[in-house]
Amino acid sequence: MKLMNQKELAERWCIAEATLERWRSIGAGPPYLKLVSQVRYRLSDVEAFEAAGLTTPTRPSRTSHISVPPQQPPLAKKQQQNADVFAKALSSLQAPSNTCYGN
């Protein structure tokens, strides 16, 4: 039986660990094991939860001809936003060009 900890599952689904904690507190999310003070998820339960979330359209959509760009996973999107903010901040700290202000 393969077990996953909270961090591994959060990384698998690109969600915050706090989301899994909140789901446990409200009775949502996949089943979990609590061993002493450690939370573990069985891989079989995680895969079953994922499979239960699969949906298929019952009929073709009227907008099926519209191309929708793939969305970045939330974590990748947040990392890109952080990188953009960092790059902007870094560019404002760059040394000025070789300009002599006293002449």
C-alpha positions in Angstrom: 0.0 0.0 0.0 1.6 3.3 -1.2 1.0 6.2 1.2 1.4 9.9 0.5 1.9 12.7 3.0 0.1 16.0 2.8 3.0 17.8 1.1 3.2 15.1 -1.7 -0.5 15.3 -2.4 -0.5 19.1 -2.4 2.4 19.1 -4.9 0.5 16.4 -7.0 -2.6 18.6 -7.3 -0.7 22.0 -7.3 -2.6 23.3 -4.3 -1.6 24.6 -0.9 -1.2 22.3 2.0 -3.6 24.5 3.9 -6.3 23.6 1.3 -6.0 19.9 2.3 -6.1 20.9 6.0 -9.3 22.9 5.4 -10.9 20.0 3.4 -10.1 17.6 6.2 -11.7 20.0 8.8 -15.0 20.2 6.7 -15.1 16.6 5.6 -14.2 17.2 2.0 -11.4 15.8 -0.2 -10.1 12.2 -0.4 -10.2 9.8 2.6 -7.1 10.0 4.8 -5.4 8.0 7.6 -4.4 9.6 10.8 -1.5 7.7 12.4 -0.7 9.2 15.7 -0.2 12.8 14.6 0.6 12.2 11.0 -1.9 12.4 8.1 -1.4 10.0 5.2 -3.3 9.5 2.0 -3.5 6.1 0.3 -2.6 6.4 -3.4 -5.6 4.2 -4.2 -7.9 6.6 -2.4 -6.3 9.6 -4.2 -6.7 8.0 -7.6 -10.3 7.0 -6.9 -11.0 10.6 -5.8 -9.4 11.9 -9.0 -11.4 9.4 -11.1 -14.7 10.5 -9.4 -13.9 14.0 -10.5 -13.7 13.1 -14.2 -16.5 14.4 -16.2 -17.4 14.0 -19.9 -19.7 16.1 -21.9 -23.1 14.5 -22.6 -23.4 16.3 -25.9 -21.1 18.6 -28.0 -21.0 22.1 -26.7 -22.2 25.0 -28.9 -18.8 26.6 -28.2 -16.7 23.5 -29.0 -15.2 25.3 -32.0 -13.6 27.9 -29.7 -10.0 27.3 -28.9 -9.3 27.8 -25.2 -5.6 28.2 -24.3 -4.4 25.7 -21.7 -4.3 27.2 -18.2 -1.3 27.0 -16.0 -1.6 25.1 -12.8 -2.3 27.5 -9.9 1.2 27.0 -8.4 3.0 27.6 -11.8 0.9 30.7 -12.3 1.7 32.1 -8.9 5.4 31.3 -9.4 5.4 33.2 -12.7 3.7 36.2 -11.0 6.3 36.1 -8.3 9.1 35.9 -10.9 7.6 38.9 -12.7 7.4 41.0 -9.5 11.0 40.0 -8.7 12.3 40.9 -12.2 10.6 44.3 -12.0 12.0 45.0 -8.5 15.5 43.9 -9.7 15.4 46.1 -12.8 14.7 49.2 -10.6 17.8 48.4 -8.5 20.1 48.1 -11.6 23.1 50.4 -11.5 22.8 53.5 -13.7 24.6 53.7 -17.0 28.0 55.3 -17.2 26.6 58.8 -17.1 28.6 61.5 -15.4 26.3 63.8 -13.4 29.0 66.3 -12.4 30.0 67.3 -15.9 
